[in-house]
């Protein structure tokens, strides 16, 4: 451990000077890192955003297909139910005749 570089062992006045010099450099580094991260995130987010939009569109199309199929099956069930009622009515008429 080097004593000269450790802030705990510096004199208060030299510590103050050291902090004043380090602050602008540190702020500049932080701003630069933030700028780099924003730039990197932009390149990462754009393809991800496009992929999510495509996935969303595919899911929407699949949902529409399922809804149409569901409606078709409901109509078929109604027709079968009506046919069943008609056949039961016809059977009752035949029973009455006998």
N, C-alpha and C positions, 0 to 999 in steps of 0.2 A: 504494500500500500504506500503510495506516494503522498507525503504530507503536504507538499506545496500545492497540489491540485485539489485537495479536499477542502470543501467550503467550511467545514466545521472548525478547521484550524486557522482560517484566514482572519486577519484583523477586521473589525467591523467596517472601517472606511474602505478597505480594499474589497470587501465583500459587496458593499454598496456599488462601487465602480464596476465590479465584475457583473453584478445583476443588471445594471443599466446597459452595459455593452451586450450582454447575452439576450436581453429581451427583444430588441429589434430583429436580431438574427433568428431567434426562436419563432417570433411571430411570422417572419418571412418564410421560414421552413414550414410552419403549420399551414399558411396560406397556399404555399406551393403544393404541399401534399394534398390539401383539399381540392385544389384545381386539378391535379393529376387524377385523383379519385373520381371527380365529376366526369372527367374526360373518359376514363376507363369505364365508368358506369354507363355512360352514354353508349359506348360500343357494345356493352354487355346487355343493356336493357332493350335496345332496338330489336335485335333478333328475338329476344325473349318475348317482347311485346307482340311481334309479328306471329310468333309461334302460338301465343295464347289466343290471338284473334282467330287464327286458323282453327285451332282446337275448339274454340267457342262456336265458330261457324259450323264445323262438323257436328258438334253436339246438337246445335239448333236444327240442322237438317235431319238428324236422326230422330229428334223429338217430333218434328213435323211428320215424318214417315210413320212413327208409332201412333201419333194421334189419328192419322188417316186410317191406319189399319184398325185401330180401336173403334172408330166410327163405323167402318165397314162391318166389323164383327157385331156391333150393337144392332145394326139394321138387319143383319142375317138372323140374329137371335130373336128379334121382334117378329120377323117373318115366320120363323120356325114355331114360335109360340102361337101365333095366329093360326098357322096350319094345324097345330096340335089341338087348339080349341075347336076348330072346324071339324076335325076328325072325331073328337069326343062327342060333339053335337050330333054328327051323323050316326055314330054308334048308339047314342041314346035314342034316336029316332027309330033305328032298326030294332032296338030292344022293345020299344013301345009297340011296334007292329006285331011282334011275335007274341 
